[in-house]
């Protein structure tokens, strides 16, 4: 065996595909009975024929990620593009709407439309350079960034400095545009404002108006996993499920190992094989606050008070910028917010096939303190009802997975941390350590490739691609770029 990959999330599968396409024998070991990590679509038994996305549901990186572009994912998976990339319902029946059409978005934001265009619209225009600036290995300059991509990267950096500091309100005159942008920043599950949250907001908001926006894969997120697994198998690779790796004894002999796990998970397996300094750094790696997941089954669409919110693939239920900042501050202080930050997605908005016998799934999660064991079904229902009166009446069934139990589905989500590590400025750069090579472990032939490595969380496959490129070059003398020409 040439290569063993531990974990079948998008990063692990990206690493496996890269290695297999280079002509190496590859086996992926997955502890769960199904592959995919945070990109699985499962029948939860809530209603016949209705399936739910276990973690990720909406995928701007499916078309924007350099790995997925090289892999050709958009040709393999039907990416359905909502008219409204994301929406932010507000009190009084108002809403901020990020249409896929930038001009329509600007027109809807009134006096703050020009401010949105000058910040988000300009980043959309430079989106390839913004992606390069945001999604690189934090150790080397991204290919193609200099010199042509420098203006876009500088705009992104200046935007982060503005929106990641108390100056974040200077640009805007009303409350709709700042709330619309802050809803995206909240994806980072971190205090607001902060540079890490601002970087998240500006990258994702820029992608909302270009390319395929914020698409939803037809049939669910599992379509992305199926495309990766199909390609792996076509190139001779194998996937073994129900195979947890808890120690060296659980690993078959191989020339190279890539771990799509947390740093602590790697310590648990390798133990004293790791150099003492690297092991200590891995043990200090910080996890962030959590998400508690609630999957609903509805007998109709969410009755949003503002009807255009129902056209959005993603809805950020958090209220005004000040309300979202307060809710995230509560979570960061270890308290449950009275009105928690909620993300919601109804895939049937663009994928009618997700509806079965008049029933449809609604994907939601709420931000909570790390390790929370609270059932947030009522909190999410109450918050959605604030902007969609009568929501309770369309709910047929629901299931909550508290933050404390999220790791039962994916061991990388410690305490409900779906980012596999706190999203702060220091740990986004020095992730998982400040070592020159963030993927090396100090053990020959062993690499870390999870979202605990650069560029961090998201379904982009880049942690796996970057780690595999290093492993190919060092262990097998193969350059990664050539493998996708096959």
C-alpha positions as CSV (number, residue, x, y, z in Angstrom):
1,X,0.0,0.0,0.0
2,X,1.3,3.4,-1.0
3,X,-1.0,5.7,0.9
4,X,-3.5,5.5,3.8
5,X,-5.9,8.4,4.4
6,X,-7.6,8.6,7.8
7,X,-11.0,10.3,7.6
8,X,-13.3,10.7,4.6
9,X,-14.3,14.3,4.9
10,X,-13.8,16.6,1.9
11,X,-10.2,17.2,2.8
12,X,-9.4,13.5,3.3
13,X,-11.1,12.6,0.0
14,X,-9.3,15.5,-1.8
15,X,-6.0,14.1,-0.6
16,X,-6.9,10.6,-1.6
17,X,-8.1,11.6,-5.1
18,X,-4.9,13.6,-5.6
19,X,-2.7,10.6,-4.6
20,X,-4.7,8.1,-6.6
21,X,-4.6,10.2,-9.7
22,X,-0.8,10.2,-9.4
23,X,-0.9,6.4,-9.9
24,X,-0.5,5.4,-6.2
25,X,-2.5,2.8,-4.4
26,X,-4.7,4.5,-1.8
27,X,-7.1,3.4,0.9
28,X,-9.3,5.7,2.9
29,X,-10.3,4.6,6.5
30,X,-13.5,6.1,7.9
31,X,-14.8,5.5,11.4
32,X,-18.4,6.2,10.5
33,X,-20.7,3.8,8.6
34,X,-21.0,6.4,5.8
35,X,-18.4,8.5,4.1
36,X,-18.2,12.3,3.8
37,X,-17.6,13.8,7.2
38,X,-19.4,17.2,7.2
39,X,-20.7,16.7,3.7
40,X,-23.1,13.8,4.2
41,X,-26.8,13.7,3.2
42,X,-28.7,11.1,5.2
43,X,-32.2,9.8,5.9
44,X,-32.7,10.7,9.5
45,X,-36.0,8.8,9.7
46,X,-38.0,11.9,10.3
47,X,-40.3,11.5,7.3
48,X,-40.4,8.9,4.4
49,X,-38.3,10.1,1.5
50,X,-37.0,13.3,3.1
51,X,-33.2,13.4,3.5
52,X,-31.1,16.0,5.4
53,X,-27.6,17.4,5.1
54,X,-25.8,16.5,8.3
55,X,-23.5,19.6,8.4
56,X,-22.8,21.6,5.3
57,X,-25.7,22.4,2.9
58,X,-24.6,25.4,0.8
59,X,-21.4,25.4,-1.2
60,X,-19.8,28.5,-2.7
61,X,-16.4,26.8,-2.6
62,X,-17.7,24.0,-4.8
63,X,-17.0,26.2,-7.8
64,X,-14.5,28.7,-6.4
65,X,-12.0,26.4,-4.7
66,X,-8.8,25.9,-6.7
67,X,-8.9,22.2,-5.9
68,X,-12.5,21.7,-7.0
69,X,-11.7,23.8,-10.2
70,X,-8.8,21.5,-11.0
71,X,-11.0,18.4,-10.2
72,X,-13.8,19.7,-12.3
73,X,-16.5,19.4,-9.7
74,X,-18.9,21.7,-11.4
75,X,-19.0,19.3,-14.3
76,X,-19.7,16.4,-12.1
77,X,-22.3,17.8,-9.7
78,X,-25.4,19.8,-10.6
79,X,-24.9,23.1,-8.6
80,X,-28.3,24.8,-8.3
81,X,-28.1,28.6,-8.0
82,X,-30.7,30.5,-5.9
83,X,-31.9,33.9,-7.1
84,X,-31.0,35.2,-3.7
85,X,-27.6,33.9,-2.4
86,X,-28.4,34.9,1.2
87,X,-31.0,36.9,3.1
88,X,-31.1,38.7,6.4
89,X,-34.7,39.2,7.8
90,X,-35.0,42.2,10.0
91,X,-37.7,43.5,12.5
92,X,-40.7,45.2,11.0
93,X,-41.0,42.9,7.9
94,X,-37.8,44.3,6.3
95,X,-34.9,42.2,5.0
96,X,-31.5,42.5,3.4
97,X,-31.2,40.5,0.2
98,X,-28.0,39.5,-1.5
99,X,-29.3,38.7,-4.9
100,X,-27.0,36.8,-7.2
101,X,-27.3,39.8,-9.4
102,X,-25.1,42.5,-7.9
103,X,-27.1,45.4,-9.5
104,X,-30.3,44.2,-8.0
105,X,-28.7,43.9,-4.6
106,X,-27.3,47.4,-4.8
107,X,-30.7,48.8,-5.9
108,X,-32.4,47.1,-2.9
109,X,-30.1,48.6,-0.4
110,X,-31.1,52.1,-1.1
111,X,-28.7,54.7,0.2
112,X,-26.2,52.0,1.2
113,X,-26.2,50.4,-2.2
114,X,-23.2,52.4,-3.5
115,X,-21.3,51.4,-0.2
116,X,-22.1,47.7,-0.9
117,X,-20.9,48.0,-4.5
118,X,-17.6,49.7,-3.5
119,X,-16.8,47.1,-0.9
120,X,-18.4,43.8,-1.8
121,X,-19.0,44.5,-5.5
122,X,-15.3,45.4,-6.1
123,X,-14.3,42.2,-4.3
124,X,-16.6,40.3,-6.6
125,X,-15.0,41.8,-9.6
126,X,-11.6,40.6,-8.3
127,X,-13.0,37.3,-6.9
128,X,-10.2,35.0,-8.2
129,X,-7.6,37.2,-6.5
130,X,-9.7,37.3,-3.3
131,X,-9.9,33.5,-3.3
132,X,-6.1,33.3,-3.7
133,X,-5.6,35.8,-0.9
134,X,-8.0,34.0,1.5
135,X,-7.5,30.3,0.7
136,X,-3.7,29.7,0.6
137,X,-1.4,27.8,2.8
138,X,-0.4,30.9,4.9
139,X,3.3,30.1,4.3
140,X,3.9,30.8,0.6
141,X,2.6,33.3,-1.9
142,X,-0.3,31.9,-3.9
143,X,0.5,31.3,-7.5
144,X,-0.8,34.0,-9.8
145,X,-1.2,36.6,-7.0
146,X,1.7,38.7,-8.0
147,X,1.7,41.1,-9.7
148,X,-1.7,41.0,-11.5
149,X,-3.7,39.9,-8.4
150,X,-2.2,42.4,-6.0
151,X,-5.0,45.1,-6.4
152,X,-7.7,42.5,-5.5
153,X,-5.7,41.1,-2.6
154,X,-5.1,44.6,-1.2
155,X,-8.8,45.5,-1.5
156,X,-9.5,42.3,0.5
157,X,-6.9,43.1,3.1
158,X,-8.2,46.7,3.5
159,X,-11.7,45.4,3.7
160,X,-10.8,43.1,6.5
161,X,-9.1,45.9,8.4
162,X,-12.3,48.0,8.1
163,X,-14.9,45.3,8.8
164,X,-12.8,43.5,11.4
165,X,-12.5,46.5,13.8
166,X,-14.8,49.0,15.5
167,X,-14.6,51.0,12.2
168,X,-17.0,48.5,10.6
169,X,-20.0,51.0,10.8
170,X,-18.2,54.0,9.2
171,X,-19.1,53.0,5.6
172,X,-22.8,52.5,6.1
173,X,-25.7,54.9,6.8
174,X,-28.6,52.5,7.5
175,X,-29.0,49.2,9.3
176,X,-29.9,46.8,6.4
177,X,-26.5,46.6,4.6
178,X,-24.4,46.1,7.7
179,X,-26.8,43.4,9.0
180,X,-26.6,41.7,5.6
181,X,-22.8,41.6,5.8
182,X,-22.7,40.6,9.5
183,X,-24.9,37.6,8.9
184,X,-22.1,36.2,6.7
185,X,-19.4,37.2,9.2
186,X,-21.2,35.1,11.8
187,X,-20.3,31.9,9.9
188,X,-16.9,32.2,11.7
189,X,-18.6,31.6,15.1
190,X,-16.4,34.2,16.7
191,X,-16.7,37.6,18.4
192,X,-17.9,40.4,16.2
193,X,-16.2,42.4,14.8
194,X,-13.0,40.5,14.4
195,X,-10.5,40.1,11.5
196,X,-11.2,36.4,11.1
197,X,-15.0,37.0,10.9
198,X,-14.5,39.9,8.5
199,X,-12.3,37.8,6.2
200,X,-15.0,35.1,6.2
201,X,-17.7,37.7,5.4
202,X,-15.9,39.4,2.6
203,X,-14.8,36.2,0.9
204,X,-18.2,34.6,1.0
205,X,-20.1,37.8,0.2
206,X,-17.9,38.5,-2.8
207,X,-18.7,35.0,-4.2
208,X,-22.4,35.6,-3.8
209,X,-22.5,37.9,-6.9
210,X,-20.3,36.0,-9.3
211,X,-19.9,32.5,-10.8
212,X,-22.4,30.1,-9.4
213,X,-22.9,32.2,-6.2
214,X,-23.9,30.1,-3.2
215,X,-25.1,26.9,-4.9
216,X,-26.9,24.0,-3.4
217,X,-26.0,20.6,-4.9
218,X,-28.9,18.7,-6.4
219,X,-29.8,16.0,-4.0
220,X,-27.8,17.3,-1.2
221,X,-24.2,17.8,-0.1
222,X,-23.6,14.1,-0.4
223,X,-23.4,14.6,-4.2
224,X,-20.0,16.3,-3.7
225,X,-18.7,13.3,-1.7
226,X,-20.1,10.8,-4.3
227,X,-18.2,12.6,-7.1
228,X,-14.9,12.4,-5.1
229,X,-15.4,8.8,-4.1
230,X,-16.3,7.8,-7.7
231,X,-13.2,9.4,-9.0
232,X,-11.1,7.8,-6.3
233,X,-12.5,4.3,-7.1
234,X,-12.0,5.0,-10.9
235,X,-8.3,5.5,-10.2
236,X,-7.9,2.3,-8.1
237,X,-8.6,3.7,-4.6
238,X,-10.7,2.1,-1.9
239,X,-12.8,3.3,1.0
240,X,-13.3,1.3,4.1
241,X,-16.1,2.4,6.5
242,X,-16.7,1.4,10.1
243,X,-12.9,1.4,10.6
244,X,-11.9,3.8,13.5
245,X,-8.2,4.5,13.9
246,X,-7.4,4.8,17.6
247,X,-3.8,3.7,17.6
248,X,-1.0,2.5,15.3
249,X,-2.4,-1.0,15.4
250,X,-5.4,0.2,13.4
251,X,-3.3,1.4,10.5
252,X,-2.2,-1.0,7.7
253,X,1.4,-0.7,6.5
254,X,1.9,2.1,4.0
255,X,4.5,4.4,2.6
256,X,2.6,7.6,3.6
257,X,-0.3,8.5,5.9
258,X,-2.6,11.6,5.7
259,X,-4.8,12.4,8.6
260,X,-8.1,14.3,8.2
261,X,-8.4,14.5,11.9
262,X,-7.9,17.0,14.7
263,X,-4.3,17.6,16.0
264,X,-5.3,15.8,19.2
265,X,-6.7,12.9,17.2
266,X,-3.3,12.6,15.6
267,X,-1.7,12.6,19.0
268,X,-4.0,9.9,20.2
269,X,-2.8,7.6,17.3
270,X,0.9,8.4,17.1
271,X,1.6,9.3,20.8
272,X,5.3,9.3,21.6
273,X,6.3,8.9,17.9
274,X,5.6,12.7,17.6
275,X,8.5,15.0,18.5
276,X,7.9,16.3,22.0
277,X,7.6,20.0,20.9
278,X,5.2,19.2,18.1
279,X,3.1,16.9,20.3
280,X,2.9,19.7,22.9
281,X,1.8,22.2,20.2
282,X,-0.9,19.8,18.9
283,X,-2.2,19.3,22.5
284,X,-2.4,23.1,22.9
285,X,-4.5,23.5,19.8
286,X,-7.7,25.4,20.7
287,X,-11.2,24.5,19.6
288,X,-13.9,27.1,19.2
289,X,-17.5,27.5,20.3
290,X,-20.1,25.2,18.9
291,X,-23.1,24.7,16.7
292,X,-26.2,22.8,17.7
293,X,-28.0,21.3,14.8
294,X,-31.8,21.1,14.3
295,X,-33.2,19.4,11.3
296,X,-36.9,20.1,10.6
297,X,-39.5,18.5,8.3
298,X,-42.0,21.1,7.0
299,X,-45.3,20.7,5.2
300,X,-44.8,23.9,3.3
301,X,-42.3,26.7,2.8
302,X,-41.2,28.9,5.8
303,X,-43.8,31.7,5.9
304,X,-41.3,34.6,5.9
305,X,-42.9,37.9,6.5
306,X,-40.8,39.4,3.7
307,X,-41.6,37.1,0.8
308,X,-38.3,37.5,-1.0
309,X,-36.5,35.9,1.9
310,X,-38.1,32.7,0.7
311,X,-36.1,32.9,-2.5
312,X,-32.8,32.6,-0.6
313,X,-30.7,29.5,-0.4
314,X,-29.3,30.6,2.9
315,X,-31.0,32.7,5.6
316,X,-29.1,34.3,8.4
317,X,-31.5,34.7,11.3
318,X,-29.9,37.1,13.7
319,X,-31.6,40.5,13.4
320,X,-29.6,43.7,13.4
321,X,-25.8,44.0,13.4
322,X,-25.9,45.0,17.1
323,X,-28.1,42.0,18.0
324,X,-25.8,39.5,16.2
325,X,-22.7,41.0,17.9
326,X,-24.4,40.7,21.3
327,X,-25.5,37.1,20.6
328,X,-21.9,36.1,19.6
329,X,-20.5,37.9,22.6
330,X,-22.8,35.9,24.9
331,X,-21.6,32.6,23.3
332,X,-18.0,33.7,23.6
333,X,-18.6,34.3,27.3
334,X,-20.0,30.8,27.7
335,X,-23.7,31.9,27.8
336,X,-26.6,30.9,25.7
337,X,-27.9,33.9,23.8
338,X,-31.6,34.6,24.3
339,X,-31.9,35.0,20.5
340,X,-29.0,32.9,19.2
341,X,-27.4,33.4,15.8
342,X,-29.2,30.9,13.5
343,X,-28.4,29.8,10.0
344,X,-31.1,28.2,7.9
345,X,-31.4,26.7,4.5
346,X,-34.4,25.2,2.6
347,X,-32.9,23.3,-0.3
348,X,-36.4,22.9,-1.9
349,X,-36.2,26.6,-2.9
350,X,-34.0,25.5,-5.9
351,X,-34.2,21.7,-5.7
352,X,-37.9,20.6,-5.9
353,X,-36.7,17.0,-5.8
354,X,-35.9,17.4,-2.1
355,X,-39.6,17.6,-1.4
356,X,-41.5,14.3,-1.0
357,X,-45.2,13.8,-0.6
358,X,-45.6,17.5,0.3
359,X,-42.9,17.4,3.0
360,X,-39.5,19.2,2.7
361,X,-36.4,19.5,4.9
362,X,-35.2,22.6,6.6
363,X,-31.6,22.7,7.7
364,X,-30.7,24.9,10.7
365,X,-28.1,25.4,13.4
366,X,-27.6,27.8,16.2
367,X,-24.4,29.1,17.8
368,X,-23.9,27.9,21.4
369,X,-21.0,27.7,23.9
370,X,-18.6,24.8,23.3
371,X,-19.8,21.5,24.6
372,X,-23.4,22.7,25.3
373,X,-25.9,19.9,25.9
374,X,-28.9,22.2,25.4
375,X,-31.7,21.2,23.0
376,X,-32.0,24.4,20.9
377,X,-35.1,23.4,19.0
378,X,-37.4,25.9,20.8
379,X,-34.8,28.7,20.7
380,X,-34.4,28.3,16.9
381,X,-38.2,28.0,16.4
382,X,-38.8,31.1,18.5
383,X,-36.2,33.1,16.6
384,X,-37.5,32.1,13.1
385,X,-41.0,32.9,14.3
386,X,-39.8,36.4,14.9
387,X,-39.5,36.9,11.1
388,X,-41.9,34.1,9.9
389,X,-45.0,34.2,12.0
390,X,-46.7,30.8,11.8
391,X,-43.5,28.8,11.3
392,X,-44.5,26.4,14.1
393,X,-47.6,25.5,12.2
394,X,-45.7,24.1,9.2
395,X,-43.3,22.0,11.4
396,X,-44.1,18.3,11.1
397,X,-41.0,16.8,12.8
398,X,-37.6,17.9,14.1
399,X,-34.5,16.5,15.6
400,X,-31.8,18.3,17.6
401,X,-28.2,17.3,17.9
402,X,-26.7,19.4,20.8
403,X,-23.2,20.7,20.4
404,X,-21.9,18.1,22.9
405,X,-23.1,15.3,20.6
406,X,-21.9,16.7,17.3
407,X,-18.6,14.7,17.5
408,X,-20.6,11.5,17.5
409,X,-21.2,12.2,13.8
410,X,-17.8,13.6,13.1
411,X,-14.9,13.3,15.6
412,X,-13.4,16.5,14.3
413,X,-16.3,18.6,15.7
414,X,-15.1,18.7,19.3
415,X,-17.7,20.2,21.5
416,X,-19.7,21.2,18.4
417,X,-16.8,23.1,16.8
418,X,-17.7,22.6,13.1
419,X,-14.7,24.6,12.1
420,X,-12.3,22.1,13.6
421,X,-10.5,24.8,15.6
422,X,-11.2,28.3,16.9
423,X,-11.4,30.8,14.1
424,X,-9.2,33.7,15.4
425,X,-6.5,35.7,13.7
426,X,-3.6,33.9,15.3
427,X,-4.9,30.4,14.8
428,X,-6.0,31.1,11.3
429,X,-2.4,31.9,10.4
430,X,-0.5,29.6,12.8
431,X,-2.9,26.6,12.1
432,X,-2.3,24.1,13.7
433,X,1.1,25.4,14.8
434,X,3.5,28.2,13.7
435,X,5.7,25.6,12.0
436,X,7.0,26.4,8.5
437,X,5.2,23.4,7.1
438,X,1.7,23.3,8.7
439,X,0.9,19.9,7.2
440,X,4.1,18.1,8.4
441,X,3.8,16.3,11.8
442,X,7.5,15.7,12.6
443,X,7.1,12.0,11.8
444,X,8.4,10.8,8.4
445,X,5.7,10.1,5.9
446,X,2.8,11.4,8.1
447,X,0.8,14.5,7.3
448,X,-2.1,16.4,8.8
449,X,-4.7,17.5,6.2
450,X,-7.9,18.4,8.0
451,X,-9.6,21.8,8.5
452,X,-7.1,22.2,11.4
453,X,-4.6,23.1,8.7
454,X,-4.6,26.1,6.3
455,X,-6.7,27.5,4.8
456,X,-9.1,26.4,7.6
457,X,-12.8,25.5,7.6
458,X,-15.0,25.1,4.6
459,X,-15.8,22.5,2.0
460,X,-13.0,23.4,-0.4
461,X,-10.7,20.3,-0.2
462,X,-7.6,22.6,0.0
463,X,-6.2,21.2,3.2
464,X,-6.1,17.8,1.6
465,X,-4.8,19.1,-1.7
466,X,-2.0,21.1,-0.1
467,X,-0.9,18.2,2.2
468,X,-1.1,15.7,-0.7
469,X,1.0,18.0,-2.9
470,X,3.8,18.0,-0.3
471,X,3.5,14.3,0.3
472,X,3.7,13.5,-3.4
473,X,6.8,15.7,-3.9
474,X,8.7,14.6,-0.8
475,X,7.7,10.9,-0.6
476,X,7.2,10.0,-4.2
477,X,8.9,12.7,-6.3
478,X,5.7,13.7,-8.1
479,X,4.4,17.2,-8.8
480,X,0.8,17.7,-7.9
481,X,-0.3,19.9,-10.8
482,X,0.3,17.2,-13.3
483,X,-2.1,14.7,-11.8
484,X,-5.2,16.5,-12.8
485,X,-4.3,16.4,-16.5
486,X,-5.0,12.6,-16.4
